[in-house]
Amino acid sequence: MKEHYVGAFYLSLAASIWGGMYVVSKFALDTIPPFTLLFIRYLIASGLLLAILYFKGAQLIPRQQRNLVFQIGFVGYFLSIAAQFIGTKLSSAHMGAVITTLSPVFLSAFAIPLLKEKITLKQVVSIAIAFIGVLVVVGMPGSQGPDKTIIGKLFLLEAALFWGYYSVISRKISTIYTPLQITTWGILIATVLTFPCIFFERNIWSFEDLIQLPMVLSILYIAIISTALAFFSWNKGLSMLPSHQAGLFFFFQPVVGTLLGLLFLQEQLSNTFFLGSFFIILGVYYNMRGNTSQTVNTIKTTSSD
């Protein structure tokens, strides 16, 4: 029972941090282009996590399942985030908020063949209820006017697909490596892959803007809290709960992001926010209620495969 609630805490923490990251990123992206910010974010986070691994005396280089480790960095931390950036730019942040919350649906879909996890009717209903809540919070697609291009939607759909796949393979190797190792290697790989992209943006930002105190604090928050801590928490939670339950916590992102937007950006809340939040919480609660023993048994079964 304890592991059940600890896993829920880690997943809630990660989703809440990512929801709040949009507020800080909105400030940083006004000055630093997206792939440059992504590289700096990953560079700082990977350096910190490597230092922690070193001082803990943990294994610094993966010896097993290297292909899956590479996929975590390539598919999860590089392709998914890059597709989200491009998709949001070609469509809208509003559309991105809706489509990327399909990630838990893809997570559950991949978990069935890759992890041999069976999905129950109760879990399907829970995901549906929570997703309805997201639609209510951010509004139905198209409610803010026509989308700019179908290409943007496709990139956002790919981002959700990649994130669902990454989450499943992260859980798959959680029986071999610790969440700290998985997070460190994934971010380090993404750092290397992101580096060439910054040369395409080198003429649209200046180093002087980068060293201003508000910008330094924003970057440190994004790198340490929103990247190192959040990705670790997500991988930790994935190792402790079945995929069909874990994915539901991803739906907390738009709720936290909207609340912090109210507090720091003076954005207004409507009645639909509270109604949608109710549906999200209801979906998570309905799924988690009475599943403690089932969760423990599922984890043991998966670990023994």
N, C-alpha and C positions, 0 to 999 in steps of 0.2 A: 504493500500500500504506500509506503514511504517513497519508493522509487517512482510510483505512478504520479504522485503529486510533485515530486522534484522535477521530473521530466516536463510536466505541464508548466512549471515555473520557468524553466530555461527557455521553452518555446515561446511563452508569453513575453519574456524579457526581450528575446531577439526580435519578435514582431513589433513590439512597442518601440524599441530603439530605431528600427527601420522606419516606422511610421513618423517618428520625430526627426529622422534624418532629413526629410524633405524640407523642413523649415530651415535648417542650417545650410543645406545644399542650395536652396534658393538664393541665399545671400552669396555663397561662394561662387556659384555659377554665373553670377552677374559680372564677375571679374576674370575667372579662370575657365577656359573651355572644358567641355566634359571629359575628353579622354586624357587631358593633362591632369585634371583633378583626380581622375580614376587612377592614373599611374602614381601620383604622389601619395594618394590614399593607400594604395597597395604597398608601395615601397616602405612607408613608415610602419604599417601594420606587420609586414613580413619580417622586417628587421627586429621589431619588438618581440614577435612570437618566436623567432629563431633564437634570440637571446634567452628567452624563458626556457625553451627546450634544452639549450646548452647547459644552463645552470641547474636544471632539474636532472641532468645526466640522461636524458631520454634519447632514443634513436633519432639521429638527424637525417638519415637517408633511408627511404623506404626500401625494403628488401623483398617484399611480397606484393602481389597485385599492383605492380607499378603502372600497368595500363589503366586501371580504375583510378588510381591516384592522379594520373595525368588528366583523365577525363573530368575529375572534380574541378581542377584548375581551369581547364580549357572550356568545358561545357558550362559549368556552373558559374565560375567567377569571371570568365572572360566573355564567352559568347552570349550568355543570358543577359548580363549587364549591358554589353554593347548593343544588343538588339533592343533592349529597353530604351537606351539613349536615342538610338536612331528612330525607333518607332514613335517615341514621344515627340521628337522634333518634327517628324513628317505628319503627325496627326495632332494630338493634344495631350496635355497632362491628364485631362478628364478621361479621355479614352484609355490612356495607359493605366489609370487606376482601376478601370473596370476589367480590361482584358488580362492584365497581369495577375489579378486575383483568381484566375483560372488555374494557377499553379497547383493548388491542392487537388484539383480534379485530375490533372496529369500525374501528380504524385501517386494518387491511388491507382490510376490506370497502369503505371509502370510497376507498381509494387506487386500486382497480381502475377505477371509472368516472371519478374526478376527475383522477387523475394518469396514467391509462393504464398503470399498473404491473401486470405479470402476476405472479400468485402461483404458485409451483411446489409440487409435492407435498412436497418437502423442507421448504419454509417452513411449510406446513400442519402437517406432522408436528412441526416444532420448536415451533410455537405450542401445539399440543396437549400436548406433553411438559411444557413450562414451566407451562401452566395446571394440569395434573395436580399439578405440584409445589406450586403455590399452594394447591390444595385440601388437599393433605397437610399443609402448614405450618399453615394456619388452621383446618382441619377442614371436613368437609362441611357445607353449610347444614342447619340443624336439629339438629346434634349437640349444641348447647348449649341445647336446649329450643325450643319453638314460637316462631315470629316473632309480633310484636305485631299486624302488619297487612300486608296485601298492598300497601297504598299506599306504605309505606316501601320495599319491594322495587322498586316501579315508579320511585320517585324515584332510587334507586341505579342502576337500569338506565339511566335517562335521563342520569345523571352520566357513566357510562361511554360512552354513545353520543355525548354532546356532546364529551367529551374526545377521542375517536377522530376526530371530524369536525374539531375545532380543530387537531389535530396534522397532519392532511392539508392543510388550507388554509394552515397555517403553512409547511409544506414547499413548497406551491405558489407562494407569493410570496417564497420565500427566494432565487429567482433575480433578484428586483427589489430587495429590501431586505436589509439586514444583520440578523443575529439580534438585535443590540442595538436596532435600530430597531423590529423586530417586537415584541420584549419590552416596550419602553418604551411604545409606543402601546397595546398590548393591556392592560397594567396600568393605564395612565392612564384608558382607557375604563371599565375595571372599577371604578376608584375612583369615578368620577362615578356609575355605575349603582348602586353599593353604598351611597352616601351616604344616600339616603332611608330605607334599611332601619334605620339606627341609631336613628331616632326611635321605632321600635316597641320598642326595648330601653333607652330612656333612663332608665327608672325602676328598673332591676335591677342597676345598678352605680354606683360612686362614683369621682370623680376621685382621691380620696385613695388608693384601692387601686391606681390606675394608676401613680402616681409612686413606689411602693416599688421599691427597687433590684432585687430579684429579678424583679419584673414588667417593669421597664424593660429589663433584659438579655434577658428572654425575648422581648419584643416586637421588640427590635432584631435578635435572631437570626432570628425568624420573617420579619421584613420584608426584611432584607438578605441573609441566607444562603438561607433557604427560599423566598423569593419572587424577589428580583432575580437572585441568582446561579443558583438552580435553574432558573427559567424561561428565563434566557439560555442556560444549558447545554443544556436540552432543545431549544430552538429551533436552537441551533448544531449539535447532533448530528443533528437532523432534516434539516438542510441538507446533511449529508455522507453520509448512508446512506439506502438505499431504505426506504420505509415498513415493509415486511414484516419487515425486520431491526431497524429502530429500535424498533418496538413491543415487541419481546421484552424490552428492558431495563427496561420498566415493571414486570416481574415481580420485580425485585430489591427493590421497596419493602417487602413484608411480611417479607422475610428480614432486612433491615437494621433495620426497626422492631422485630422480635422480639428481635434481638441487643441493641439498645440498651435495650429494656425489661428485659432480663436484667441489664444493667450498672447502670442507673440507677433502675429501679423494682423490682428484686429479683423480677421475674417468672421463673417456672421454665420451662426448656426440656425438651421431651420428645424421644424418639427420632424421632418423626414430623417434628420440625423439621429434623433433619439429613437425613432421607430426602427430604423435600420440597425442601430446598435443593439436594440433589444433582440432582433432576429439573430444577429451574429452570436450574442451571448447565449441565446436559447439553443442554437444549433450546437455550440460547443458543450454546453451543459448536458443536453440530451444525449450526446455521444459519450461523454465521460461518465455519466451517472450509471453506477452499477457495473462498470466494466473493469474494476480493479483486478479481480482475480483473472479475468480473461486477458487483460493486458500482460500480467506477469507470465501467464502460460504461453502467450504468443511470443514474447521476448525469448523465453527459454527455448521454445521450439525453433525459432529463427536462428538463435545462437548455435544450436547443435547441428544445423544443416551444413 
